[in-house]
């Protein structure tokens, strides 16, 4: 039986699905365009017509999954518990996205930018910082804040998350609970009643 030739969106969806399958079992640095093409039953030329690099196709595949991991804004009535619940969701999402296989991608992408560009990317518009701000907005509404917190303090969780990606320790819920309790709360407690 001859396979019907795939085109357009169907072909692209098949390629991205094949890439996701490989991400689940293959470290980024070991992944090749040949492997992706073979797994998608196509050839490298088809891949390079759509994406400039392995990083681009992997990022496109990962973007198809982002909507599945829409983090909820915790509202337990306590900032510390909210942060722990948030990091629990992050660890679950990262595990489901096979983060351990994507560390090479993060290093490649972040290694090619300047320190200034790095911090621009982590400005207060990043997704995690926005959630942290909302957690503190909830605390403000409850009357739990005694002072306004400087804007850069909202960025601390994203910096801790990225730092955790680049060391050899596995990312676990307990690890992030420790970061909340030993790093974040001593900083944030100064602003809470």
C-alpha positions as CSV (number, residue, x, y, z in Angstrom):
1,X,0.0,0.0,0.0
2,X,1.4,3.4,-1.0
3,X,1.3,6.1,1.6
4,X,-0.5,9.2,0.6
5,X,1.8,12.2,0.2
6,X,1.4,14.6,3.1
7,X,1.5,18.3,2.6
8,X,1.1,21.6,4.4
9,X,-0.3,21.5,7.9
10,X,-0.7,17.8,8.0
11,X,2.9,17.2,7.2
12,X,4.0,19.8,9.7
13,X,1.9,18.3,12.4
14,X,3.3,14.9,11.7
15,X,6.9,16.2,11.9
16,X,6.2,18.0,15.2
17,X,4.6,14.9,16.6
18,X,7.6,12.8,15.5
19,X,9.9,15.3,17.2
20,X,7.9,15.1,20.4
21,X,8.2,11.4,20.4
22,X,12.0,11.6,20.1
23,X,12.2,14.3,22.8
24,X,10.6,11.8,25.2
25,X,13.5,9.4,24.8
26,X,16.5,11.3,23.4
27,X,18.7,14.0,24.9
28,X,18.7,17.2,22.8
29,X,22.4,17.0,22.1
30,X,22.0,13.4,20.8
31,X,19.0,14.3,18.6
32,X,19.6,14.9,14.9
33,X,17.7,16.2,12.0
34,X,18.2,12.8,10.3
35,X,16.5,11.1,13.3
36,X,13.6,13.6,13.1
37,X,13.2,13.0,9.4
38,X,13.3,9.3,9.7
39,X,10.8,9.3,12.6
40,X,8.4,11.5,10.6
41,X,8.8,9.4,7.4
42,X,10.2,12.3,5.4
43,X,13.6,13.7,4.5
44,X,15.8,16.4,5.9
45,X,15.2,18.8,3.0
46,X,11.5,18.9,4.0
47,X,12.6,19.8,7.6
48,X,15.0,22.6,6.4
49,X,12.3,24.1,4.2
50,X,10.3,24.8,7.3
51,X,12.9,25.2,10.1
52,X,16.4,26.6,10.0
53,X,17.8,24.4,12.8
54,X,17.3,21.5,15.1
55,X,16.6,24.0,17.9
56,X,13.9,25.7,15.8
57,X,12.0,22.4,15.1
58,X,12.3,21.3,18.8
59,X,11.0,24.7,20.0
60,X,8.1,24.5,17.5
61,X,7.3,21.0,18.8
62,X,7.5,22.1,22.4
63,X,5.2,25.1,21.7
64,X,2.5,22.7,20.6
65,X,2.5,21.4,24.2
66,X,2.5,24.7,26.1
67,X,-1.3,25.0,26.2
68,X,-1.5,21.7,28.0
69,X,0.5,23.1,30.9
70,X,-1.4,26.2,31.7
71,X,-0.3,26.9,35.3
72,X,-3.1,27.9,37.6
73,X,-2.6,30.8,40.0
74,X,-2.8,29.2,43.4
75,X,-4.9,30.8,46.1
76,X,-4.6,28.9,49.3
77,X,-4.8,32.1,51.5
78,X,-1.0,31.9,52.3
79,X,1.9,33.1,50.1
80,X,4.2,30.3,51.1
81,X,1.7,27.6,50.4
82,X,0.8,29.3,47.1
83,X,4.5,29.3,46.0
84,X,4.9,25.7,46.9
85,X,1.8,24.8,45.0
86,X,3.0,26.8,42.0
87,X,6.4,25.1,42.0
88,X,4.7,21.7,42.4
89,X,2.8,22.5,39.1
90,X,6.0,23.6,37.5
91,X,7.9,20.4,38.4
92,X,4.9,18.3,37.1
93,X,4.9,20.2,33.8
94,X,8.7,20.1,33.4
95,X,8.6,16.3,34.0
96,X,5.8,15.8,31.5
97,X,7.8,17.8,28.9
98,X,10.9,15.7,29.6
99,X,13.0,18.7,30.8
100,X,16.0,16.5,31.4
101,X,16.3,15.8,27.7
102,X,15.9,19.5,26.9
103,X,18.7,21.0,29.1
104,X,21.0,21.0,26.1
105,X,18.6,23.1,24.2
106,X,18.3,25.6,27.0
107,X,22.1,25.8,27.3
108,X,22.5,26.2,23.5
109,X,19.9,29.0,23.4
110,X,21.0,30.8,26.5
111,X,24.7,30.4,25.8
112,X,24.3,32.4,22.6
113,X,23.0,35.6,24.2
114,X,24.7,38.3,26.2
115,X,24.0,38.7,29.9
116,X,22.0,41.9,29.2
117,X,19.8,40.0,26.7
118,X,19.4,37.2,29.2
119,X,18.0,39.6,31.8
120,X,15.9,41.3,29.2
121,X,14.3,37.9,28.4
122,X,13.6,37.5,32.1
123,X,12.0,40.9,32.6
124,X,8.8,41.2,34.5
125,X,6.8,40.1,31.5
126,X,7.8,36.4,31.7
127,X,5.0,34.0,32.6
128,X,6.3,32.9,35.9
129,X,6.9,36.4,37.2
130,X,3.4,37.4,36.2
131,X,2.0,34.5,38.3
132,X,4.2,35.4,41.3
133,X,2.8,39.0,41.0
134,X,-0.7,37.7,41.0
135,X,0.0,35.6,44.1
136,X,1.2,38.9,45.8
137,X,-1.9,40.7,44.5
138,X,-4.0,38.1,46.2
139,X,-2.0,38.7,49.4
140,X,-2.5,42.4,49.1
141,X,-6.3,41.9,48.7
142,X,-6.3,39.7,51.9
143,X,-4.4,42.4,53.7
144,X,-1.3,40.2,54.1
145,X,1.2,42.8,52.8
146,X,2.8,45.3,55.2
147,X,5.0,46.9,52.5
148,X,5.2,47.0,48.7
149,X,7.9,44.8,47.3
150,X,10.5,46.0,44.8
151,X,9.7,44.8,41.3
152,X,12.9,42.8,40.8
153,X,11.9,40.6,43.8
154,X,9.1,39.1,41.7
155,X,11.8,37.7,39.3
156,X,13.6,35.6,41.9
157,X,11.5,32.5,41.2
158,X,12.3,32.4,37.5
159,X,16.0,32.9,38.3
160,X,15.9,30.0,40.8
161,X,14.1,27.8,38.2
162,X,16.6,28.5,35.5
163,X,19.5,28.0,37.9
164,X,18.0,24.6,38.8
165,X,18.0,23.5,35.2
166,X,21.7,23.9,34.8
167,X,23.1,21.9,37.7
168,X,23.3,18.2,38.2
169,X,20.7,17.8,40.9
170,X,17.4,16.4,39.7
171,X,14.4,18.8,39.7
172,X,12.0,17.5,42.4
173,X,9.1,19.0,44.3
174,X,11.1,18.7,47.5
175,X,14.0,20.6,46.0
176,X,11.6,23.5,45.1
177,X,9.9,23.3,48.5
178,X,13.4,23.9,50.0
179,X,14.0,26.8,47.7
180,X,10.6,28.3,48.8
181,X,11.3,27.8,52.5
182,X,15.0,28.6,52.6
183,X,15.4,31.3,49.9
184,X,12.1,32.9,48.9
185,X,10.3,33.1,52.2
186,X,13.2,34.8,54.1
187,X,13.2,37.5,51.4
188,X,9.4,37.8,51.0
189,X,8.6,37.6,54.8
190,X,10.0,41.1,55.1
191,X,7.0,42.3,53.1
192,X,4.3,40.1,54.7
193,X,2.4,40.6,57.9
